[in-house]
Amino acid sequence: MAKLLRCRDVGFDCEAEVRADTDAEILDQVARHAREVHGLEDVSDEVVAKVLSVITTEHATT
C-alpha cells in the first residue's frame, strides 16, 4: 500500500500527485515540489498539518 497526496487537496490549483511509502517521504517530496513548482521557500507548520490531514492510502488492485 502506498500513500498518496494530491496537491489540489492541499489547496493549490495543481494536478501533481505524490506517492511514497511513509508520511515522512511524502513530506520530503511535497517540500521539494512546493519549492520547485510553487516557489515556496518554507513550508509552514499549517501546510504540513494540512498535508498530513489529506494523505490517503492506496490499496493494491489485482
PDB file of N, CA, C and O in Angstrom:
ATOM      1  N   MET A   1       0.833  -1.178   0.000  1.00  0.00           N
ATOM      2  CA  MET A   1       0.000   0.000   0.000  1.00  0.00           C
ATOM      3  C   MET A   1       0.883   1.249   0.000  1.00  0.00           C
ATOM      4  O   MET A   1       1.800   1.382   0.811  1.00  0.00           O
ATOM      5  N   ALA A   2       0.592   2.133  -0.904  1.00  0.00           N
ATOM      6  CA  ALA A   2       1.338   3.387  -0.994  1.00  0.00           C
ATOM      7  C   ALA A   2       0.483   4.524  -0.459  1.00  0.00           C
ATOM      8  O   ALA A   2      -0.745   4.480  -0.524  1.00  0.00           O
ATOM      9  N   LYS A   3       1.136   5.519   0.058  1.00  0.00           N
ATOM     10  CA  LYS A   3       0.446   6.722   0.497  1.00  0.00           C
ATOM     11  C   LYS A   3       0.391   7.680  -0.688  1.00  0.00           C
ATOM     12  O   LYS A   3       1.291   7.701  -1.528  1.00  0.00           O
ATOM     13  N   LEU A   4      -0.666   8.463  -0.742  1.00  0.00           N
ATOM     14  CA  LEU A   4      -0.906   9.363  -1.870  1.00  0.00           C
ATOM     15  C   LEU A   4      -1.323  10.729  -1.358  1.00  0.00           C
ATOM     16  O   LEU A   4      -2.136  10.851  -0.442  1.00  0.00           O
ATOM     17  N   LEU A   5      -0.743  11.757  -1.973  1.00  0.00           N
ATOM     18  CA  LEU A   5      -1.159  13.120  -1.713  1.00  0.00           C
ATOM     19  C   LEU A   5      -1.391  13.808  -3.050  1.00  0.00           C
ATOM     20  O   LEU A   5      -0.545  13.753  -3.942  1.00  0.00           O
ATOM     21  N   ARG A   6      -2.524  14.443  -3.179  1.00  0.00           N
ATOM     22  CA  ARG A   6      -2.818  15.252  -4.367  1.00  0.00           C
ATOM     23  C   ARG A   6      -2.630  16.719  -3.978  1.00  0.00           C
ATOM     24  O   ARG A   6      -3.208  17.190  -2.999  1.00  0.00           O
ATOM     25  N   CYS A   7      -1.833  17.420  -4.742  1.00  0.00           N
ATOM     26  CA  CYS A   7      -1.522  18.814  -4.439  1.00  0.00           C
ATOM     27  C   CYS A   7      -2.804  19.645  -4.323  1.00  0.00           C
ATOM     28  O   CYS A   7      -2.899  20.513  -3.456  1.00  0.00           O
ATOM     29  N   ARG A   8      -3.771  19.390  -5.172  1.00  0.00           N
ATOM     30  CA  ARG A   8      -5.014  20.161  -5.135  1.00  0.00           C
ATOM     31  C   ARG A   8      -5.752  19.988  -3.807  1.00  0.00           C
ATOM     32  O   ARG A   8      -6.498  20.876  -3.394  1.00  0.00           O
ATOM     33  N   ASP A   9      -5.547  18.835  -3.128  1.00  0.00           N
ATOM     34  CA  ASP A   9      -6.196  18.602  -1.834  1.00  0.00           C
ATOM     35  C   ASP A   9      -5.629  19.492  -0.731  1.00  0.00           C
ATOM     36  O   ASP A   9      -6.251  19.675   0.314  1.00  0.00           O
ATOM     37  N   VAL A  10      -4.438  20.042  -0.977  1.00  0.00           N
ATOM     38  CA  VAL A  10      -3.818  20.954  -0.018  1.00  0.00           C
ATOM     39  C   VAL A  10      -4.285  22.391  -0.279  1.00  0.00           C
ATOM     40  O   VAL A  10      -4.100  23.273   0.559  1.00  0.00           O
ATOM     41  N   GLY A  11      -4.890  22.613  -1.450  1.00  0.00           N
ATOM     42  CA  GLY A  11      -5.436  23.926  -1.758  1.00  0.00           C
ATOM     43  C   GLY A  11      -4.799  24.623  -2.942  1.00  0.00           C
ATOM     44  O   GLY A  11      -5.131  25.771  -3.240  1.00  0.00           O
ATOM     45  N   PHE A  12      -3.884  23.943  -3.623  1.00  0.00           N
ATOM     46  CA  PHE A  12      -3.240  24.530  -4.798  1.00  0.00           C
ATOM     47  C   PHE A  12      -3.979  24.119  -6.065  1.00  0.00           C
ATOM     48  O   PHE A  12      -4.549  23.030  -6.131  1.00  0.00           O
ATOM     49  N   ASP A  13      -3.968  24.983  -7.063  1.00  0.00           N
ATOM     50  CA  ASP A  13      -4.536  24.667  -8.369  1.00  0.00           C
ATOM     51  C   ASP A  13      -3.465  23.918  -9.147  1.00  0.00           C
ATOM     52  O   ASP A  13      -2.809  24.481 -10.023  1.00  0.00           O
ATOM     53  N   CYS A  14      -3.296  22.639  -8.817  1.00  0.00           N
ATOM     54  CA  CYS A  14      -2.181  21.845  -9.328  1.00  0.00           C
ATOM     55  C   CYS A  14      -2.603  20.388  -9.386  1.00  0.00           C
ATOM     56  O   CYS A  14      -3.217  19.877  -8.449  1.00  0.00           O
ATOM     57  N   GLU A  15      -2.281  19.728 -10.467  1.00  0.00           N
ATOM     58  CA  GLU A  15      -2.665  18.327 -10.649  1.00  0.00           C
ATOM     59  C   GLU A  15      -1.597  17.326 -10.193  1.00  0.00           C
ATOM     60  O   GLU A  15      -1.750  16.124 -10.408  1.00  0.00           O
ATOM     61  N   ALA A  16      -0.528  17.806  -9.573  1.00  0.00           N
ATOM     62  CA  ALA A  16       0.554  16.913  -9.144  1.00  0.00           C
ATOM     63  C   ALA A  16       0.062  15.934  -8.078  1.00  0.00           C
ATOM     64  O   ALA A  16      -0.788  16.261  -7.249  1.00  0.00           O
ATOM     65  N   GLU A  17       0.620  14.732  -8.125  1.00  0.00           N
ATOM     66  CA  GLU A  17       0.353  13.710  -7.123  1.00  0.00           C
ATOM     67  C   GLU A  17       1.692  13.188  -6.619  1.00  0.00           C
ATOM     68  O   GLU A  17       2.639  13.028  -7.389  1.00  0.00           O
ATOM     69  N   VAL A  18       1.759  12.925  -5.326  1.00  0.00           N
ATOM     70  CA  VAL A  18       2.969  12.402  -4.704  1.00  0.00           C
ATOM     71  C   VAL A  18       2.618  11.060  -4.081  1.00  0.00           C
ATOM     72  O   VAL A  18       1.633  10.941  -3.352  1.00  0.00           O
ATOM     73  N   ARG A  19       3.432  10.049  -4.374  1.00  0.00           N
ATOM     74  CA  ARG A  19       3.249   8.725  -3.789  1.00  0.00           C
ATOM     75  C   ARG A  19       4.528   8.316  -3.078  1.00  0.00           C
ATOM     76  O   ARG A  19       5.633   8.557  -3.566  1.00  0.00           O
ATOM     77  N   ALA A  20       4.361   7.695  -1.920  1.00  0.00           N
ATOM     78  CA  ALA A  20       5.508   7.220  -1.154  1.00  0.00           C
ATOM     79  C   ALA A  20       5.013   6.187  -0.149  1.00  0.00           C
ATOM     80  O   ALA A  20       3.811   5.979   0.015  1.00  0.00           O
ATOM     81  N   ASP A  21       5.965   5.546   0.517  1.00  0.00           N
ATOM     82  CA  ASP A  21       5.618   4.521   1.497  1.00  0.00           C
ATOM     83  C   ASP A  21       5.297   5.095   2.875  1.00  0.00           C
ATOM     84  O   ASP A  21       4.557   4.479   3.641  1.00  0.00           O
ATOM     85  N   THR A  22       5.844   6.265   3.197  1.00  0.00           N
ATOM     86  CA  THR A  22       5.652   6.832   4.535  1.00  0.00           C
ATOM     87  C   THR A  22       5.256   8.294   4.458  1.00  0.00           C
ATOM     88  O   THR A  22       5.459   8.957   3.441  1.00  0.00           O
ATOM     89  N   ASP A  23       4.686   8.788   5.555  1.00  0.00           N
ATOM     90  CA  ASP A  23       4.346  10.211   5.639  1.00  0.00           C
ATOM     91  C   ASP A  23       5.598  11.068   5.503  1.00  0.00           C
ATOM     92  O   ASP A  23       5.568  12.113   4.853  1.00  0.00           O
ATOM     93  N   ALA A  24       6.695  10.634   6.110  1.00  0.00           N
ATOM     94  CA  ALA A  24       7.946  11.400   6.041  1.00  0.00           C
ATOM     95  C   ALA A  24       8.419  11.544   4.599  1.00  0.00           C
ATOM     96  O   ALA A  24       8.869  12.618   4.200  1.00  0.00           O
ATOM     97  N   GLU A  25       8.323  10.477   3.820  1.00  0.00           N
ATOM     98  CA  GLU A  25       8.724  10.547   2.409  1.00  0.00           C
ATOM     99  C   GLU A  25       7.800  11.483   1.638  1.00  0.00           C
ATOM    100  O   GLU A  25       8.253  12.241   0.780  1.00  0.00           O
ATOM    101  N   ILE A  26       6.510  11.431   1.941  1.00  0.00           N
ATOM    102  CA  ILE A  26       5.554  12.347   1.300  1.00  0.00           C
ATOM    103  C   ILE A  26       5.952  13.794   1.617  1.00  0.00           C
ATOM    104  O   ILE A  26       6.007  14.636   0.721  1.00  0.00           O
ATOM    105  N   LEU A  27       6.228  14.076   2.891  1.00  0.00           N
ATOM    106  CA  LEU A  27       6.590  15.443   3.283  1.00  0.00           C
ATOM    107  C   LEU A  27       7.855  15.914   2.584  1.00  0.00           C
ATOM    108  O   LEU A  27       7.936  17.072   2.176  1.00  0.00           O
ATOM    109  N   ASP A  28       8.849  15.035   2.439  1.00  0.00           N
ATOM    110  CA  ASP A  28      10.076  15.399   1.727  1.00  0.00           C
ATOM    111  C   ASP A  28       9.774  15.759   0.274  1.00  0.00           C
ATOM    112  O   ASP A  28      10.260  16.766  -0.241  1.00  0.00           O
ATOM    113  N   GLN A  29       8.973  14.930  -0.375  1.00  0.00           N
ATOM    114  CA  GLN A  29       8.645  15.172  -1.782  1.00  0.00           C
ATOM    115  C   GLN A  29       7.790  16.424  -1.944  1.00  0.00           C
ATOM    116  O   GLN A  29       7.969  17.190  -2.891  1.00  0.00           O
ATOM    117  N   VAL A  30       6.860  16.627  -1.015  1.00  0.00           N
ATOM    118  CA  VAL A  30       5.997  17.804  -1.080  1.00  0.00           C
ATOM    119  C   VAL A  30       6.818  19.083  -0.893  1.00  0.00           C
ATOM    120  O   VAL A  30       6.586  20.071  -1.591  1.00  0.00           O
ATOM    121  N   ALA A  31       7.761  19.074   0.029  1.00  0.00           N
ATOM    122  CA  ALA A  31       8.603  20.252   0.245  1.00  0.00           C
ATOM    123  C   ALA A  31       9.379  20.587  -1.023  1.00  0.00           C
ATOM    124  O   ALA A  31       9.469  21.753  -1.406  1.00  0.00           O
ATOM    125  N   ARG A  32       9.940  19.571  -1.675  1.00  0.00           N
ATOM    126  CA  ARG A  32      10.678  19.785  -2.923  1.00  0.00           C
ATOM    127  C   ARG A  32       9.742  20.321  -4.009  1.00  0.00           C
ATOM    128  O   ARG A  32      10.089  21.267  -4.716  1.00  0.00           O
ATOM    129  N   HIS A  33       8.560  19.718  -4.141  1.00  0.00           N
ATOM    130  CA  HIS A  33       7.574  20.152  -5.126  1.00  0.00           C
ATOM    131  C   HIS A  33       7.155  21.605  -4.858  1.00  0.00           C
ATOM    132  O   HIS A  33       7.061  22.412  -5.783  1.00  0.00           O
ATOM    133  N   ALA A  34       6.905  21.924  -3.588  1.00  0.00           N
ATOM    134  CA  ALA A  34       6.477  23.276  -3.228  1.00  0.00           C
ATOM    135  C   ALA A  34       7.531  24.311  -3.616  1.00  0.00           C
ATOM    136  O   ALA A  34       7.196  25.395  -4.094  1.00  0.00           O
ATOM    137  N   ARG A  35       8.808  23.975  -3.408  1.00  0.00           N
ATOM    138  CA  ARG A  35       9.901  24.892  -3.790  1.00  0.00           C
ATOM    139  C   ARG A  35      10.001  25.022  -5.301  1.00  0.00           C
ATOM    140  O   ARG A  35      10.018  26.129  -5.840  1.00  0.00           O
ATOM    141  N   GLU A  36      10.068  23.880  -5.981  1.00  0.00           N
ATOM    142  CA  GLU A  36      10.361  23.882  -7.416  1.00  0.00           C
ATOM    143  C   GLU A  36       9.200  24.364  -8.269  1.00  0.00           C
ATOM    144  O   GLU A  36       9.412  25.047  -9.271  1.00  0.00           O
ATOM    145  N   VAL A  37       7.971  24.019  -7.887  1.00  0.00           N
ATOM    146  CA  VAL A  37       6.821  24.320  -8.730  1.00  0.00           C
ATOM    147  C   VAL A  37       6.067  25.562  -8.259  1.00  0.00           C
ATOM    148  O   VAL A  37       5.629  26.376  -9.072  1.00  0.00           O
ATOM    149  N   HIS A  38       5.920  25.700  -6.943  1.00  0.00           N
ATOM    150  CA  HIS A  38       5.100  26.785  -6.411  1.00  0.00           C
ATOM    151  C   HIS A  38       5.912  27.937  -5.836  1.00  0.00           C
ATOM    152  O   HIS A  38       5.342  28.935  -5.395  1.00  0.00           O
ATOM    153  N   GLY A  39       7.250  27.811  -5.836  1.00  0.00           N
ATOM    154  CA  GLY A  39       8.100  28.891  -5.374  1.00  0.00           C
ATOM    155  C   GLY A  39       8.074  29.141  -3.875  1.00  0.00           C
ATOM    156  O   GLY A  39       8.461  30.217  -3.420  1.00  0.00           O
ATOM    157  N   LEU A  40       7.624  28.162  -3.107  1.00  0.00           N
ATOM    158  CA  LEU A  40       7.586  28.310  -1.650  1.00  0.00           C
ATOM    159  C   LEU A  40       8.922  27.888  -1.064  1.00  0.00           C
ATOM    160  O   LEU A  40       9.325  26.733  -1.195  1.00  0.00           O
ATOM    161  N   GLU A  41       9.605  28.817  -0.420  1.00  0.00           N
ATOM    162  CA  GLU A  41      10.898  28.502   0.189  1.00  0.00           C
ATOM    163  C   GLU A  41      10.725  27.751   1.500  1.00  0.00           C
ATOM    164  O   GLU A  41      11.492  26.837   1.805  1.00  0.00           O
ATOM    165  N   ASP A  42       9.723  28.134   2.271  1.00  0.00           N
ATOM    166  CA  ASP A  42       9.472  27.493   3.555  1.00  0.00           C
ATOM    167  C   ASP A  42       8.067  26.913   3.560  1.00  0.00           C
ATOM    168  O   ASP A  42       7.118  27.543   3.094  1.00  0.00           O
ATOM    169  N   VAL A  43       7.949  25.707   4.092  1.00  0.00           N
ATOM    170  CA  VAL A  43       6.641  25.082   4.244  1.00  0.00           C
ATOM    171  C   VAL A  43       6.245  25.274   5.709  1.00  0.00           C
ATOM    172  O   VAL A  43       6.894  24.754   6.617  1.00  0.00           O
ATOM    173  N   SER A  44       5.183  26.021   5.914  1.00  0.00           N
ATOM    174  CA  SER A  44       4.763  26.361   7.279  1.00  0.00           C
ATOM    175  C   SER A  44       4.193  25.141   8.004  1.00  0.00           C
ATOM    176  O   SER A  44       3.840  24.134   7.391  1.00  0.00           O
ATOM    177  N   ASP A  45       4.116  25.268   9.317  1.00  0.00           N
ATOM    178  CA  ASP A  45       3.512  24.213  10.129  1.00  0.00           C
ATOM    179  C   ASP A  45       2.065  23.967   9.714  1.00  0.00           C
ATOM    180  O   ASP A  45       1.582  22.836   9.766  1.00  0.00           O
ATOM    181  N   GLU A  46       1.379  25.025   9.304  1.00  0.00           N
ATOM    182  CA  GLU A  46      -0.011  24.898   8.875  1.00  0.00           C
ATOM    183  C   GLU A  46      -0.110  24.060   7.600  1.00  0.00           C
ATOM    184  O   GLU A  46      -1.011  23.232   7.466  1.00  0.00           O
ATOM    185  N   VAL A  47       0.813  24.274   6.669  1.00  0.00           N
ATOM    186  CA  VAL A  47       0.807  23.487   5.434  1.00  0.00           C
ATOM    187  C   VAL A  47       1.158  22.033   5.741  1.00  0.00           C
ATOM    188  O   VAL A  47       0.544  21.123   5.183  1.00  0.00           O
ATOM    189  N   VAL A  48       2.122  21.803   6.606  1.00  0.00           N
ATOM    190  CA  VAL A  48       2.473  20.434   6.998  1.00  0.00           C
ATOM    191  C   VAL A  48       1.259  19.736   7.598  1.00  0.00           C
ATOM    192  O   VAL A  48       0.966  18.591   7.254  1.00  0.00           O
ATOM    193  N   ALA A  49       0.552  20.418   8.493  1.00  0.00           N
ATOM    194  CA  ALA A  49      -0.641  19.833   9.112  1.00  0.00           C
ATOM    195  C   ALA A  49      -1.699  19.519   8.062  1.00  0.00           C
ATOM    196  O   ALA A  49      -2.336  18.467   8.125  1.00  0.00           O
ATOM    197  N   LYS A  50      -1.893  20.411   7.103  1.00  0.00           N
ATOM    198  CA  LYS A  50      -2.866  20.184   6.029  1.00  0.00           C
ATOM    199  C   LYS A  50      -2.452  18.989   5.187  1.00  0.00           C
ATOM    200  O   LYS A  50      -3.282  18.138   4.866  1.00  0.00           O
ATOM    201  N   VAL A  51      -1.169  18.918   4.825  1.00  0.00           N
ATOM    202  CA  VAL A  51      -0.664  17.793   4.036  1.00  0.00           C
ATOM    203  C   VAL A  51      -0.946  16.482   4.772  1.00  0.00           C
ATOM    204  O   VAL A  51      -1.486  15.540   4.192  1.00  0.00           O
ATOM    205  N   LEU A  52      -0.580  16.432   6.041  1.00  0.00           N
ATOM    206  CA  LEU A  52      -0.782  15.207   6.809  1.00  0.00           C
ATOM    207  C   LEU A  52      -2.261  14.830   6.903  1.00  0.00           C
ATOM    208  O   LEU A  52      -2.594  13.646   6.960  1.00  0.00           O
ATOM    209  N   SER A  53      -3.141  15.817   6.919  1.00  0.00           N
ATOM    210  CA  SER A  53      -4.574  15.540   7.059  1.00  0.00           C
ATOM    211  C   SER A  53      -5.213  15.015   5.780  1.00  0.00           C
ATOM    212  O   SER A  53      -6.289  14.418   5.830  1.00  0.00           O
ATOM    213  N   VAL A  54      -4.566  15.226   4.630  1.00  0.00           N
ATOM    214  CA  VAL A  54      -5.187  14.807   3.364  1.00  0.00           C
ATOM    215  C   VAL A  54      -4.452  13.652   2.684  1.00  0.00           C
ATOM    216  O   VAL A  54      -4.815  13.260   1.575  1.00  0.00           O
ATOM    217  N   ILE A  55      -3.434  13.108   3.327  1.00  0.00           N
ATOM    218  CA  ILE A  55      -2.755  11.922   2.772  1.00  0.00           C
ATOM    219  C   ILE A  55      -3.729  10.754   2.837  1.00  0.00           C
ATOM    220  O   ILE A  55      -4.375  10.515   3.857  1.00  0.00           O
ATOM    221  N   THR A  56      -3.820  10.029   1.721  1.00  0.00           N
ATOM    222  CA  THR A  56      -4.666   8.833   1.683  1.00  0.00           C
ATOM    223  C   THR A  56      -3.774   7.624   1.434  1.00  0.00           C
ATOM    224  O   THR A  56      -2.600   7.768   1.093  1.00  0.00           O
ATOM    225  N   THR A  57      -4.334   6.444   1.605  1.00  0.00           N
ATOM    226  CA  THR A  57      -3.618   5.204   1.356  1.00  0.00           C
ATOM    227  C   THR A  57      -4.230   4.516   0.152  1.00  0.00           C
ATOM    228  O   THR A  57      -5.439   4.287   0.107  1.00  0.00           O
ATOM    229  N   GLU A  58      -3.401   4.188  -0.817  1.00  0.00           N
ATOM    230  CA  GLU A  58      -3.869   3.453  -1.989  1.00  0.00           C
ATOM    231  C   GLU A  58      -3.732   1.965  -1.698  1.00  0.00           C
ATOM    232  O   GLU A  58      -2.700   1.495  -1.219  1.00  0.00           O
ATOM    233  N   HIS A  59      -4.774   1.259  -1.994  1.00  0.00           N
ATOM    234  CA  HIS A  59      -4.751  -0.190  -1.811  1.00  0.00           C
ATOM    235  C   HIS A  59      -4.428  -0.846  -3.153  1.00  0.00           C
ATOM    236  O   HIS A  59      -4.900  -0.411  -4.203  1.00  0.00           O
ATOM    237  N   ALA A  60      -3.634  -1.879  -3.097  1.00  0.00           N
ATOM    238  CA  ALA A  60      -3.227  -2.593  -4.315  1.00  0.00           C
ATOM    239  C   ALA A  60      -4.459  -3.165  -5.003  1.00  0.00           C
ATOM    240  O   ALA A  60      -5.370  -3.684  -4.360  1.00  0.00           O
ATOM    241  N   THR A  61      -4.459  -3.056  -6.311  1.00  0.00           N
ATOM    242  CA  THR A  61      -5.537  -3.655  -7.101  1.00  0.00           C
ATOM    243  C   THR A  61      -4.995  -4.885  -7.812  1.00  0.00           C
ATOM    244  O   THR A  61      -3.849  -4.911  -8.261  1.00  0.00           O
ATOM    245  N   THR A  62      -5.815  -5.869  -7.900  1.00  0.00           N
ATOM    246  CA  THR A  62      -5.385  -7.098  -8.583  1.00  0.00           C
ATOM    247  C   THR A  62      -6.293  -7.451  -9.708  1.00  0.00           C
ATOM    248  O   THR A  62      -6.075  -8.455 -10.386  1.00  0.00           O
TER     249      THR A  62
END
